[in-house]
Amino acid sequence: MLLSISACNYNPHAPADFSVHLNYGNDEVYLSDTAQTFTREISFSGDTTVNISFSRLQIDSIYKELVGVNYYALPANITALCTERVIPNGSRTTLTICENGRTKQIIYDDGCHRYDSNDIKAKNLRHIIAVIIHMTERKPMVKNLPESGFINL
C-alpha cells in the first residue's frame, strides 16, 4: 500500500527550476529549462561554448534517472572502489543538481580499470554521468567541435 501512495506522489517532470551542471575532464555541460550549453576547453584557443538543444522529454528523462538513484541521498564525495587501478591520479567529475530551491553537488573521483561490483553508489553515479554525456555528445554541434588537445596524465 505504501508503494502505491509514494508512486502517486512522484512527479515524472522536472521542476521548473531544475538544472544540471556536469564538469568532466575538459568538458562541461549545463542543462536547464532556459539554457543548455556545452563548453570544451581547447588547447591554444581557450574555451568554446555551443548552445545545445535538449527537449523537455530529454530533461525529464535525466531528472527521472536522478530521482531513480535517490541522488539527494548520495554523499558529497564518492571515490570509486577499484579492483584494478589504472590511472594513478584518476579523474574528477563534478555533478551539480538544482531543484526546488536546493542544490546538491557530488564530486566523483575515478581511476579504475575494473570496478568493485558491490560499489552501488558509484555505479549509479557513473550511470547518470554516462547518460548525460551520451545525450550531449550525440548533438551535432558537439560532434563538430575539435578535441581538447590536452593530454591527461
MDTraj code that builds the backbone (N, CA, C; nanometers):
import mdtraj as md
import numpy as np

residues = "MET LEU LEU SER ILE SER ALA CYS ASN TYR ASN PRO HIS ALA PRO ALA ASP PHE SER VAL HIS LEU ASN TYR GLY ASN ASP GLU VAL TYR LEU SER ASP THR ALA GLN THR PHE THR ARG GLU ILE SER PHE SER GLY ASP THR THR VAL ASN ILE SER PHE SER ARG LEU GLN ILE ASP SER ILE TYR LYS GLU LEU VAL GLY VAL ASN TYR TYR ALA LEU PRO ALA ASN ILE THR ALA LEU CYS THR GLU ARG VAL ILE PRO ASN GLY SER ARG THR THR LEU THR ILE CYS GLU ASN GLY ARG THR LYS GLN ILE ILE TYR ASP ASP GLY CYS HIS ARG TYR ASP SER ASN ASP ILE LYS ALA LYS ASN LEU ARG HIS ILE ILE ALA VAL ILE ILE HIS MET THR GLU ARG LYS PRO MET VAL LYS ASN LEU PRO GLU SER GLY PHE ILE ASN LEU".split()
xyz = np.array([
    [0.0818, -0.1185, 0.0000],
    [0.0000, 0.0000, 0.0000],
    [0.0863, 0.1250, 0.0000],
    [0.1949, 0.1250, 0.0771],
    [0.2843, 0.2400, 0.0834],
    [0.3485, 0.2667, -0.0522],
    [0.3826, 0.1626, -0.1246],
    [0.4427, 0.1783, -0.2559],
    [0.3507, 0.2539, -0.3500],
    [0.2242, 0.2203, -0.3509],
    [0.1321, 0.2878, -0.4419],
    [0.1108, 0.4333, -0.4029],
    [0.1150, 0.4649, -0.2744],
    [0.0996, 0.6034, -0.2314],
    [0.2205, 0.6849, -0.2732],
    [0.3419, 0.6327, -0.2507],
    [0.4608, 0.7082, -0.2884],
    [0.4722, 0.7195, -0.4394],
    [0.4274, 0.6192, -0.5129],
    [0.4326, 0.6259, -0.6592],
    [0.3398, 0.7344, -0.7115],
    [0.2271, 0.7562, -0.6434],
    [0.1342, 0.8606, -0.6857],
    [0.1911, 0.9997, -0.6620],
    [0.2779, 1.0128, -0.5613],
    [0.3367, 1.1424, -0.5305],
    [0.4535, 1.1770, -0.6209],
    [0.5057, 1.0830, -0.6942],
    [0.6206, 1.1064, -0.7811],
    [0.5782, 1.1871, -0.9034],
    [0.6503, 1.2941, -0.9276],
    [0.6245, 1.3768, -1.0450],
    [0.7273, 1.3403, -1.1515],
    [0.6848, 1.2870, -1.2657],
    [0.7806, 1.2449, -1.3682],
    [0.8433, 1.3635, -1.4441],
    [0.7982, 1.4839, -1.4160],
    [0.8514, 1.6016, -1.4849],
    [0.9445, 1.6787, -1.3931],
    [1.0530, 1.7259, -1.4509],
    [1.1482, 1.8048, -1.3738],
    [1.0834, 1.9360, -1.3307],
    [1.1133, 1.9821, -1.2088],
    [1.0601, 2.1108, -1.1650],
    [1.1101, 2.2236, -1.2560],
    [1.0413, 2.3356, -1.2542],
    [1.0757, 2.4486, -1.3413],
    [1.2170, 2.4997, -1.3166],
    [1.2658, 2.4891, -1.1930],
    [1.3998, 2.5408, -1.1629],
    [1.5080, 2.4322, -1.1705],
    [1.4763, 2.3160, -1.2256],
    [1.5715, 2.2054, -1.2359],
    [1.6861, 2.2410, -1.3297],
    [1.8087, 2.2154, -1.2843],
    [1.9259, 2.2318, -1.3709],
    [2.0321, 2.1303, -1.3316],
    [2.1162, 2.0991, -1.4293],
    [2.2263, 2.0058, -1.4099],
    [2.3512, 2.0709, -1.4677],
    [2.4578, 2.0667, -1.3904],
    [2.5875, 2.1155, -1.4376],
    [2.6868, 2.0019, -1.4170],
    [2.7439, 1.9527, -1.5269],
    [2.8382, 1.8408, -1.5233],
    [2.9717, 1.8888, -1.5755],
    [3.0750, 1.8758, -1.4934],
    [3.2092, 1.9162, -1.5322],
    [3.2966, 1.7912, -1.5292],
    [3.3446, 1.7505, -1.6471],
    [3.4243, 1.6280, -1.6567],
    [3.5389, 1.6488, -1.7541],
    [3.6584, 1.6180, -1.7109],
    [3.7754, 1.6365, -1.7969],
    [3.7859, 1.7809, -1.8419],
    [3.7910, 1.8008, -1.9724],
    [3.7984, 1.9352, -2.0298],
    [3.6636, 1.9811, -2.0831],
    [3.5585, 1.9111, -2.0465],
    [3.4247, 1.9403, -2.0974],
    [3.3290, 1.9757, -1.9835],
    [3.2265, 2.0509, -2.0207],
    [3.1283, 2.0963, -1.9234],
    [2.9918, 2.1032, -1.9904],
    [2.8901, 2.0516, -1.9230],
    [2.7528, 2.0541, -1.9734],
    [2.6675, 2.1299, -1.8733],
    [2.5851, 2.2194, -1.9240],
    [2.4885, 2.2885, -1.8383],
    [2.3515, 2.2739, -1.9032],
    [2.2560, 2.2210, -1.8262],
    [2.1208, 2.1998, -1.8765],
    [2.0205, 2.2612, -1.7804],
    [1.9344, 2.3443, -1.8319],
    [1.8225, 2.3972, -1.7549],
    [1.7079, 2.4202, -1.8524],
    [1.5972, 2.4671, -1.7998],
    [1.4828, 2.4947, -1.8848],
    [1.5093, 2.6124, -1.9795],
    [1.5955, 2.7044, -1.9370],
    [1.6186, 2.8256, -2.0156],
    [1.7502, 2.8277, -2.0916],
    [1.8467, 2.7458, -2.0525],
    [1.9769, 2.7458, -2.1204],
    [2.0342, 2.6045, -2.1221],
    [2.0919, 2.5689, -2.2349],
    [2.1552, 2.4390, -2.2499],
    [2.2828, 2.4599, -2.3297],
    [2.3965, 2.4396, -2.2628],
    [2.5244, 2.4665, -2.3278],
    [2.6230, 2.3537, -2.3040],
    [2.7190, 2.3473, -2.3946],
    [2.8317, 2.2562, -2.3834],
    [2.9569, 2.3398, -2.4024],
    [3.0515, 2.3262, -2.3102],
    [3.1762, 2.4009, -2.3188],
    [3.2922, 2.3031, -2.3206],
    [3.3851, 2.3260, -2.4129],
    [3.5064, 2.2445, -2.4198],
    [3.6264, 2.3376, -2.4122],
    [3.7196, 2.3022, -2.3256],
    [3.8456, 2.3756, -2.3174],
    [3.9366, 2.3195, -2.4267],
    [3.9716, 2.4047, -2.5198],
    [4.0518, 2.3615, -2.6337],
    [4.1895, 2.4264, -2.6228],
    [4.2942, 2.3428, -2.6293],
    [4.4288, 2.3951, -2.6128],
    [4.4580, 2.5029, -2.7161],
    [4.5258, 2.6050, -2.6731],
    [4.5729, 2.7175, -2.7536],
    [4.4625, 2.8086, -2.8061],
    [4.3350, 2.7741, -2.7857],
    [4.2301, 2.8653, -2.8305],
    [4.1273, 2.8949, -2.7216],
    [4.1441, 2.8358, -2.6048],
    [4.0551, 2.8659, -2.4929],
    [3.9259, 2.7877, -2.4965],
    [3.8310, 2.8360, -2.4184],
    [3.7020, 2.7693, -2.4076],
    [3.6148, 2.7974, -2.5287],
    [3.5464, 2.6943, -2.5751],
    [3.4484, 2.7084, -2.6823],
    [3.3152, 2.6585, -2.6282],
    [3.2145, 2.7450, -2.6330],
    [3.0823, 2.7098, -2.5842],
    [2.9834, 2.7105, -2.6994],
    [2.9033, 2.6041, -2.7057],
    [2.7977, 2.5966, -2.8067],
    [2.6652, 2.5727, -2.7368],
    [2.5607, 2.6263, -2.7963],
    [2.4261, 2.6000, -2.7463],
    [2.3830, 2.4632, -2.7962],
    [2.3255, 2.3863, -2.7082],
    [2.2727, 2.2561, -2.7452],
    [2.1237, 2.2573, -2.7149],
    [2.0525, 2.1681, -2.7767],
    [1.9075, 2.1694, -2.7609],
    [1.8598, 2.0357, -2.7055],
    [1.8098, 2.0387, -2.5836],
    [1.7500, 1.9215, -2.5224],
    [1.6000, 1.9436, -2.5165],
    [1.5248, 1.8434, -2.5505],
    [1.3785, 1.8538, -2.5424],
    [1.3355, 1.8429, -2.3962],
    [1.2146, 1.8816, -2.3683],
    [1.1587, 1.8678, -2.2336],
    [1.1596, 1.7208, -2.1942],
    [1.1319, 1.6322, -2.2889],
    [1.1329, 1.4887, -2.2619],
    [1.2727, 1.4421, -2.2192],
    [1.3770, 1.4921, -2.2860],
    [1.5138, 1.4537, -2.2502],
    [1.5515, 1.5049, -2.1108],
    [1.5151, 1.6279, -2.0813],
    [1.5443, 1.6825, -1.9487],
    [1.4678, 1.6043, -1.8423],
    [1.3423, 1.5735, -1.8712],
    [1.2630, 1.4927, -1.7777],
    [1.3251, 1.3546, -1.7578],
    [1.3815, 1.2967, -1.8641],
    [1.4421, 1.1635, -1.8502],
    [1.5671, 1.1687, -1.7624],
    [1.6454, 1.2767, -1.7711],
    [1.7616, 1.2924, -1.6827],
    [1.7141, 1.3075, -1.5385],
    [1.6115, 1.3883, -1.5198],
    [1.5531, 1.4070, -1.3865],
    [1.5054, 1.2725, -1.3309],
    [1.4374, 1.1959, -1.4122],
    [1.3860, 1.0653, -1.3696],
    [1.5011, 0.9730, -1.3280],
    [1.6106, 0.9734, -1.4049],
    [1.7275, 0.8918, -1.3705],
    [1.7851, 0.9343, -1.2347],
    [1.7956, 1.0653, -1.2136],
    [1.8490, 1.1164, -1.0874],
    [1.7608, 1.0780, -0.9693],
    [1.6308, 1.0953, -0.9850],
    [1.5376, 1.0587, -0.8788],
    [1.5432, 0.9081, -0.8548],
    [1.5583, 0.8311, -0.9620],
    [1.5634, 0.6853, -0.9513],
    [1.6793, 0.6340, -0.8673],
    [1.7906, 0.7070, -0.8636],
    [1.9046, 0.6656, -0.7807],
    [1.9081, 0.7413, -0.6484],
    [1.8014, 0.8189, -0.6215],
    [1.7929, 0.8970, -0.4982],
    [1.9191, 0.9818, -0.4804],
    [1.9464, 1.0628, -0.5797],
    [2.0699, 1.1402, -0.5834],
    [2.0891, 1.2273, -0.4596],
    [1.9827, 1.2742, -0.4011],
    [1.9984, 1.3638, -0.2864],
    [2.0556, 1.2908, -0.1651],
    [2.0418, 1.1594, -0.1608],
    [2.0965, 1.0808, -0.0501],
    [2.2423, 1.0405, -0.0740],
    [2.2939, 1.0654, -0.1941],
    [2.4331, 1.0303, -0.2217],
    [2.5263, 1.1239, -0.1455],
    [2.6414, 1.0731, -0.1029],
    [2.7360, 1.1599, -0.0324],
    [2.7940, 1.2668, -0.1267],
    [2.8476, 1.3732, -0.0684],
    [2.9035, 1.4838, -0.1468],
    [3.0297, 1.4423, -0.2211],
    [3.1012, 1.3419, -0.1718],
    [3.2225, 1.2923, -0.2367],
    [3.2128, 1.1416, -0.2486],
    [3.2353, 1.0938, -0.3690],
    [3.2349, 0.9496, -0.3937],
    [3.3645, 0.9150, -0.4660],
    [3.4359, 0.8195, -0.4131],
    [3.5554, 0.7684, -0.4785],
    [3.5267, 0.6249, -0.5196],
    [3.5460, 0.5955, -0.6457],
    [3.5188, 0.4618, -0.6970],
    [3.6060, 0.3585, -0.6263],
    [3.5443, 0.2472, -0.5914],
    [3.6193, 0.1350, -0.5361],
    [3.6646, 0.0491, -0.6537],
    [3.7932, 0.0277, -0.6614],
    [3.8504, -0.0413, -0.7768],
    [3.9003, -0.1798, -0.7394],
    [3.8904, -0.2715, -0.8345],
    [3.9604, -0.3992, -0.8192],
    [4.0933, -0.3914, -0.8931],
    [4.1004, -0.2989, -0.9912],
    [4.2263, -0.2687, -1.0607],
    [4.2313, -0.1186, -1.0852],
    [4.3381, -0.0557, -1.0388],
    [4.3546, 0.0871, -1.0590],
    [4.4523, 0.1076, -1.1747],
    [4.4155, 0.1950, -1.2684],
    [4.4986, 0.2188, -1.3855],
    [4.5510, 0.3615, -1.3880],
    [4.4648, 0.4550, -1.3631],
    [4.5012, 0.5957, -1.3735],
    [4.5540, 0.6401, -1.2373],
    [4.6850, 0.6687, -1.2264],
    [4.7430, 0.6994, -1.0957],
    [4.6727, 0.8148, -1.0231],
    [4.6452, 0.9226, -1.0916],
    [4.5800, 1.0365, -1.0275],
    [4.4298, 1.0372, -1.0512],
    [4.3826, 0.9469, -1.1339],
    [4.2396, 0.9354, -1.1594],
    [4.1810, 1.0541, -1.2326],
    [4.0518, 1.0584, -1.2357],
    [3.9816, 1.1706, -1.2977],
    [3.8756, 1.2181, -1.1990],
    [3.8401, 1.3431, -1.2114],
    [3.7412, 1.4016, -1.1206],
    [3.6270, 1.4587, -1.2028],
    [3.5065, 1.4239, -1.1627],
    [3.3855, 1.4735, -1.2258],
    [3.3020, 1.5403, -1.1179],
    [3.2480, 1.6565, -1.1510],
    [3.1617, 1.7272, -1.0575],
    [3.0226, 1.7376, -1.1183],
    [2.9241, 1.6930, -1.0438],
    [2.7850, 1.6988, -1.0859],
    [2.7101, 1.7862, -0.9861],
    [2.6491, 1.8937, -1.0367],
    [2.5708, 1.9831, -0.9519],
    [2.4274, 1.9831, -1.0022],
    [2.3346, 1.9523, -0.9127],
    [2.1933, 1.9457, -0.9473],
    [2.1191, 2.0487, -0.8626],
    [2.0340, 2.1269, -0.9279],
    [1.9499, 2.2234, -0.8569],
    [1.8043, 2.1902, -0.8862],
    [1.7236, 2.1939, -0.7835],
    [1.5791, 2.1753, -0.7997],
    [1.5082, 2.2222, -0.6736],
    [1.3923, 2.2807, -0.6935],
    [1.3089, 2.3263, -0.5828],
    [1.3862, 2.4113, -0.4820],
    [1.4742, 2.4975, -0.5337],
    [1.5496, 2.5881, -0.4478],
    [1.6637, 2.5240, -0.3714],
    [1.6930, 2.3958, -0.3967],
    [1.8021, 2.3254, -0.3286],
    [1.9103, 2.2908, -0.4296],
    [2.0336, 2.2860, -0.3818],
    [2.1462, 2.2496, -0.4666],
    [2.2211, 2.1333, -0.4033],
    [2.2554, 2.0365, -0.4860],
    [2.3334, 1.9200, -0.4412],
    [2.4522, 1.9062, -0.5345],
    [2.5725, 1.9065, -0.4781],
    [2.6935, 1.8864, -0.5577],
    [2.7574, 1.7548, -0.5158],
    [2.7946, 1.6754, -0.6153],
    [2.8597, 1.5475, -0.5910],
    [2.9904, 1.5465, -0.6698],
    [3.0980, 1.5194, -0.6002],
    [3.2296, 1.5082, -0.6646],
    [3.2634, 1.3599, -0.6718],
    [3.2932, 1.3154, -0.7924],
    [3.3221, 1.1739, -0.8163],
    [3.4658, 1.1583, -0.8624],
    [3.5444, 1.0826, -0.7870],
    [3.6834, 1.0539, -0.8223],
    [3.6931, 0.9110, -0.8708],
    [3.7594, 0.8956, -0.9863],
    [3.7639, 0.7661, -1.0520],
    [3.9017, 0.7454, -1.1140],
    [3.9567, 0.6306, -1.0927],
    [4.0823, 0.5951, -1.1555],
    [4.0867, 0.4463, -1.1827],
    [3.9716, 0.3877, -1.2023],
    [3.9607, 0.2423, -1.2118],
    [3.9716, 0.1898, -1.3545],
    [4.0258, 0.0708, -1.3625],
    [4.0160, -0.0074, -1.4850],
    [3.9011, -0.1065, -1.4678],
    [3.8908, -0.1617, -1.3492],
    [3.7799, -0.2506, -1.3137],
    [3.7232, -0.2030, -1.1810],
    [3.5889, -0.2069, -1.1743],
    [3.5197, -0.1565, -1.0567],
    [3.4758, -0.2684, -0.9646],
    [3.4687, -0.2383, -0.8372],
    [3.4138, -0.3294, -0.7381],
    [3.2628, -0.3376, -0.7626],
    [3.2116, -0.4559, -0.7868],
    [3.0701, -0.4725, -0.8213],
    [2.9763, -0.4397, -0.7049],
    [3.0276, -0.4328, -0.5840],
    [2.9449, -0.4001, -0.4673],
    [2.9333, -0.2497, -0.4430],
    [3.0004, -0.1703, -0.5222],
    [3.0021, -0.0248, -0.5043],
    [2.8822, 0.0368, -0.5775],
    [2.7641, 0.0203, -0.5215],
    [2.6383, 0.0594, -0.5866],
    [2.6271, 0.2105, -0.6040],
    [2.6661, 0.2890, -0.5048],
    [2.6544, 0.4349, -0.5148],
    [2.7368, 0.4874, -0.6316],
    [2.8610, 0.4417, -0.6435],
    [2.9462, 0.4865, -0.7537],
    [2.8921, 0.4356, -0.8875],
    [2.8420, 0.3140, -0.8887],
    [2.7850, 0.2580, -1.0117],
    [2.6659, 0.3419, -1.0577],
    [2.5769, 0.3780, -0.9665],
    [2.4614, 0.4617, -1.0006],
    [2.5051, 0.5984, -1.0512],
    [2.6037, 0.6569, -0.9860],
    [2.6518, 0.7881, -1.0284],
    [2.7178, 0.7807, -1.1662],
    [2.7982, 0.6777, -1.1897],
    [2.8597, 0.6599, -1.3223],
    [2.7525, 0.6483, -1.4300],
    [2.6438, 0.5799, -1.3978],
    [2.5354, 0.5641, -1.4946],
    [2.4740, 0.6995, -1.5300],
    [2.4450, 0.7805, -1.4302],
    [2.3876, 0.9142, -1.4534],
    [2.4825, 0.9985, -1.5379],
    [2.6092, 0.9986, -1.5018],
    [2.7093, 1.0764, -1.5757],
    [2.7151, 1.0284, -1.7201],
    [2.7146, 0.8974, -1.7405],
    [2.7202, 0.8419, -1.8763],
    [2.5971, 0.8809, -1.9583],
    [2.4797, 0.8806, -1.8967],
    [2.3568, 0.9196, -1.9672],
    [2.3684, 1.0637, -2.0165],
    [2.4112, 1.1543, -1.9289],
    [2.4222, 1.2957, -1.9659],
    [2.5264, 1.3145, -2.0756],
    [2.6423, 1.2514, -2.0598],
    [2.7483, 1.2642, -2.1604],
    [2.7022, 1.2068, -2.2945],
    [2.6408, 1.0910, -2.2921],
    [2.5953, 1.0273, -2.4164],
    [2.4935, 1.1150, -2.4892],
    [2.3963, 1.1677, -2.4144],
    [2.2947, 1.2525, -2.4763],
    [2.3579, 1.3799, -2.5341],
    [2.4574, 1.4328, -2.4652],
    [2.5240, 1.5558, -2.5093],
    [2.6109, 1.5310, -2.6315],
    [2.6902, 1.4256, -2.6286],
    [2.7845, 1.4007, -2.7371],
    [2.7170, 1.3575, -2.8666],
    [2.5891, 1.3246, -2.8615],
    [2.5143, 1.2917, -2.9833],
    [2.4698, 1.4168, -3.0583],
    [2.4766, 1.5326, -2.9943],
    [2.4342, 1.6577, -3.0573],
    [2.5338, 1.6958, -3.1669],
    [2.4846, 1.7320, -3.2875],
    [2.5747, 1.7646, -3.3993],
    [2.6729, 1.8767, -3.3668],
    [2.6292, 1.9796, -3.2947],
    [2.7188, 2.0900, -3.2653],
    [2.8323, 2.0494, -3.1718],
    [2.8115, 1.9452, -3.0917],
    [2.9173, 1.8933, -3.0052],
    [3.0092, 1.8027, -3.0863],
    [2.9516, 1.7219, -3.1736],
    [3.0316, 1.6339, -3.2596],
    [3.1291, 1.7128, -3.3456],
    [3.0906, 1.8332, -3.3854],
    [3.1726, 1.9138, -3.4750],
    [3.2855, 1.9884, -3.4055],
    [3.2884, 1.9872, -3.2740],
    [3.3959, 2.0556, -3.2022],
    [3.5257, 1.9749, -3.2103],
    [3.6388, 2.0441, -3.2149],
    [3.7659, 1.9710, -3.2109],
    [3.7876, 1.9125, -3.0719],
    [3.8732, 1.8139, -3.0635],
    [3.9091, 1.7585, -2.9332],
    [3.9842, 1.8658, -2.8548],
    [3.9938, 1.8464, -2.7253],
    [4.0559, 1.9492, -2.6408],
    [4.2035, 1.9679, -2.6739],
    [4.2716, 1.8607, -2.7090],
    [4.4144, 1.8710, -2.7394],
    [4.5029, 1.8549, -2.6180],
    [4.4425, 1.8495, -2.4997],
    [4.5193, 1.8306, -2.3774],
    [4.5436, 1.6827, -2.3559],
    [4.6566, 1.6533, -2.2967],
    [4.6879, 1.5153, -2.2611],
    [4.6687, 1.5016, -2.1117],
    [4.5785, 1.4148, -2.0710],
    [4.5554, 1.3912, -1.9292],
    [4.6494, 1.2830, -1.8823],
    [4.7336, 1.3179, -1.7886],
    [4.8296, 1.2204, -1.7346],
    [4.7849, 1.1683, -1.6005],
])
top = md.Topology()
chain = top.add_chain()
for i, resn in enumerate(residues, 1):
    res = top.add_residue(resn, chain, resSeq=i)
    for name in ("N", "CA", "C"):
        top.add_atom(name, md.element.get_by_symbol(name[0]), res)
traj = md.Trajectory(xyz[None], top)
